[in-house]
C-alpha cells in the first residue's frame, strides 16, 4: 500500500501544480505521514531555472522554509515555456509553514 500512497501523493501534487502553475504559488498539504510544501514560480519563457532550498527548520511556532529562484546560466534565443516548482516532503506536522523571502 505504500506504493499506492506514493501514487496518490504524486497525483495530488500534479493536480495542485496544474491548477496553479501559471502564477507563482505556495501551497502545503498533509496526508497521514507527510506534509508537502509546494512552491511554484509561475510561467517562465525559458528553461534552465533552478530552485535552491536555503533554509528549512522547525521552531515551536512553525516550519520555516526559504527558497531561492535562480535564473538560467544562459538564455537561448528560442522560447521554451516552463513552470518551475519544487516539492519538499517532511514528516507530517500540524504546524503552519512560514515562507521567508
C-alpha positions in Angstrom: 0.0 0.0 0.0 2.9 2.4 0.3 3.3 2.3 -3.5 -0.4 3.3 -3.8 0.1 6.1 -1.3 3.1 7.3 -3.3 0.9 7.3 -6.5 -1.8 9.2 -4.7 0.7 11.7 -3.5 2.1 12.2 -7.0 -1.4 12.8 -8.5 -2.4 15.2 -5.7 0.8 17.2 -6.2 0.3 17.2 -10.0 -3.3 18.5 -9.6 -2.1 21.3 -7.3 0.6 22.3 -9.7 -1.6 22.1 -12.8 -4.3 24.3 -11.2 -1.9 27.0 -10.1 1.2 26.8 -12.4 0.5 30.0 -14.5 1.2 32.3 -11.4 3.6 32.0 -8.6 2.1 30.0 -5.7 2.9 28.5 -2.2 0.8 25.5 -1.0 1.1 22.9 1.8 -0.9 19.8 2.3 -0.6 16.8 4.5 -1.5 13.1 4.5 -1.3 10.7 7.4 2.5 10.5 7.2 3.9 13.6 5.5 3.5 17.3 4.9 4.3 18.5 1.4 5.4 22.1 0.8 5.0 23.1 -2.8 6.4 26.3 -4.2 5.8 27.3 -7.8 7.4 30.2 -9.7 4.8 30.7 -12.4 5.2 30.7 -16.2 8.7 31.3 -17.4 9.7 31.7 -21.1 13.0 29.8 -20.9 14.3 26.7 -19.4 17.3 26.1 -17.1 16.0 27.7 -13.9 16.9 26.1 -10.6 15.3 26.4 -7.1 17.5 26.1 -4.1 16.3 25.5 -0.5 18.4 27.9 1.5 16.8 27.2 4.9 14.3 24.7 6.3 13.8 24.4 10.1 11.2 23.9 12.8 10.5 26.0 15.8 7.8 25.8 18.4 5.9 28.4 16.2 6.1 26.6 12.8 8.1 25.3 10.0 10.3 27.9 8.2 11.3 27.5 4.6 13.4 29.8 2.5 14.0 29.1 -1.2 15.9 31.0 -3.9 14.9 31.1 -7.5 17.9 31.2 -9.8 17.7 32.1 -13.5 19.3 30.1 -16.3 23.1 30.4 -16.6 22.5 31.4 -20.2 19.3 32.4 -22.1 18.7 30.9 -25.5 17.1 32.8 -28.3 14.3 30.3 -28.5 11.4 30.5 -26.2 10.6 27.3 -24.3 7.8 27.8 -21.7 8.4 26.1 -18.4 6.7 26.1 -15.0 9.4 25.6 -12.3 8.3 24.3 -9.0 9.7 22.4 -6.0 8.1 19.9 -3.6 9.6 19.4 -0.2 8.4 16.4 1.8 8.7 16.4 5.6 7.3 14.4 8.5 3.6 15.2 8.9 3.0 18.2 11.1 0.1 20.4 12.2 2.3 23.4 12.5 2.0 26.2 10.0 4.6 26.7 7.3 6.1 30.1 7.1 7.6 31.1 3.8 10.5 33.5 4.3 11.8 35.6 1.5 
